[in-house]
């Protein structure tokens, strides 16, 4: 089974999900995306779809690196931050 991780939502994902974070069990980024879509149906298919992140969004794992590769392994306690690449300045 997966590891307990936290997904933090910012920008459009936070507005659509009506929450700022969620805790799920996932062993990979793809599993985390699928769990996020199940827990927050408003994000599927607009933010996540079929275990993948849509192209208008970015993910930072533990604030160390950006990736959207669903095969990225996750460890217990990891924090995955999802933000909208649409947010302009």
C-alpha positions as CSV (number, residue, x, y, z in Angstrom):
1,X,0.0,0.0,0.0
2,X,1.0,3.6,-0.3
3,X,2.6,5.9,2.1
4,X,0.8,8.8,3.9
5,X,1.6,12.0,2.1
6,X,0.1,15.5,2.1
7,X,-1.0,17.3,-1.0
8,X,-1.1,21.1,-0.6
9,X,-3.2,23.1,-3.1
10,X,-2.7,26.7,-4.2
11,X,-4.4,29.0,-6.7
12,X,-7.0,27.5,-9.0
13,X,-6.7,23.9,-7.5
14,X,-7.4,25.3,-4.0
15,X,-10.4,27.3,-5.3
16,X,-11.9,24.4,-7.1
17,X,-11.3,21.9,-4.3
18,X,-12.5,24.2,-1.6
19,X,-9.7,23.1,0.6
20,X,-6.0,23.9,1.1
21,X,-4.6,20.4,1.7
22,X,-5.5,16.7,1.8
23,X,-3.7,13.7,3.2
24,X,-3.7,10.5,1.0
25,X,-1.9,7.2,0.7
26,X,0.3,7.0,-2.4
27,X,3.6,5.4,-3.3
28,X,4.0,7.5,-6.5
29,X,3.0,10.8,-7.9
30,X,0.5,9.1,-10.2
31,X,-1.1,7.3,-7.3
32,X,-1.3,10.7,-5.5
33,X,-3.0,12.3,-8.5
34,X,-5.5,9.5,-8.7
35,X,-6.3,9.8,-4.9
36,X,-6.6,13.6,-5.3
37,X,-9.1,13.2,-8.1
38,X,-11.2,10.8,-6.0
39,X,-11.1,12.9,-2.8
40,X,-11.7,16.1,-4.7
41,X,-14.0,15.3,-7.7
42,X,-14.0,19.0,-8.7
43,X,-10.3,18.5,-9.7
44,X,-10.9,15.6,-12.1
45,X,-10.5,16.1,-15.0
46,X,-9.7,19.9,-14.8
47,X,-6.5,19.5,-12.7
48,X,-5.7,15.8,-12.7
49,X,-6.9,13.1,-15.2
50,X,-6.2,9.4,-15.2
51,X,-3.3,9.7,-12.7
52,X,-1.6,12.6,-14.5
53,X,-1.4,16.3,-13.9
54,X,-2.8,18.5,-16.6
55,X,-0.3,20.7,-18.4
56,X,-1.5,24.0,-16.8
57,X,-0.3,22.9,-13.4
58,X,3.0,22.4,-11.6
59,X,4.1,20.1,-8.7
60,X,6.9,20.6,-6.2
61,X,7.8,17.5,-4.2
62,X,9.1,18.6,-0.7
63,X,9.9,22.0,-2.2
64,X,13.0,20.5,-3.8
65,X,12.2,19.7,-7.4
66,X,9.4,20.3,-9.9
67,X,8.1,17.3,-11.8
68,X,4.9,16.0,-13.2
69,X,6.2,12.5,-13.9
70,X,3.6,10.1,-12.4
71,X,6.3,7.4,-11.8
72,X,8.1,9.7,-9.3
73,X,8.3,7.7,-6.0
74,X,6.9,9.2,-2.8
75,X,8.1,8.5,0.7
76,X,6.1,8.6,4.0
77,X,5.6,12.2,5.0
78,X,6.3,13.7,1.6
79,X,4.6,17.0,0.8
80,X,3.4,17.5,-2.8
81,X,2.5,21.1,-3.7
82,X,0.1,21.6,-6.6
83,X,-0.1,25.1,-8.1
84,X,-1.6,26.6,-11.1
85,X,0.8,27.7,-13.9
86,X,-2.1,29.9,-15.0
87,X,-1.5,32.4,-12.2
88,X,0.1,35.4,-13.8
89,X,1.7,38.5,-12.4
